[in-house]
């Protein structure tokens, strides 16, 4: 199993769903409570299944206009990921598209990040896959196939 550390807490990835499994949810919850303005709390709250709180924190982090476009792209990608987990696939895909634009790769005068764009595209593809699975489960095979 693939794993990593989030705020000192071990996290592994489920091989089938690719969703994070937090080894010590209480410790990660405490970290989020102590660091509510840290943008990483959006991802950590999502991993804990606290999706409404994660969405609020993500929207709040996007309201901060002083950040560069690349920072906004990272924050928007976190927000899109929350929307994806909430099942709001179309809204999530719109946010992923905006994040891709914010990477600046289409503007030759803008600082850009190919690695960030690749990450946005990977997350958007996973979102479409999840959307297709949900459509299939809902009895909409044509919609699933089109996604």
C-alpha positions, 0 to 999 in steps of 0.5 A, a space after each residue: 500500500 502507498 502511504 504518506 504523512 499528513 500533519 504527522 499522521 500516517 495516511 494510506 491509499 485504498 488500492 481500489 478507490 484511491 481514497 485516503 485512509 487516515 490511521 489516526 483520525 482524532 490526531 488529524 482532527 486535532 491538527 485541523 482544529 488547531 490550524 483552521 486557516 492552513 490551506 492543507 486543512 481543506 484536504 485533511 477535512 476531506 480525508 476525514 469525511 468532513 466534507 461540508 467543513 472542507 468546502 467552507 474552508 476551501 471557499 474561504 481560502 479562495 476568497 483571499 485575493 493576494 495569492 498568485 494564480 498558481 497558489 489559487 490553482 492549488 487551492 481550487 484543485 483542493 476545493 474541486 476534490 471536495 466537490 468530487 467527494 460530495 458527488 457534485 461532479 459537474 461543479 468539480 469539473 468546472 473548478 478543475 477547468 478553472 484551476 487548469 487555466 490558473 496554471 498559466 500555461 496558455 499565457 506566455 507572459 505568466 509563470 506556469 507549472 507543468 507539474 501542477 497542470 498535470 496534477 489538475 488533469 489527473 484529478 479531473 480524470 479521476 473525477 470523470 471516472 467517479 462521475 461515470 461510475 455514479 452514472 452507471 450505478 444510477 442506471 444511466 449507461 449512456 451518460 456513463 459511456 460519454 464521460 
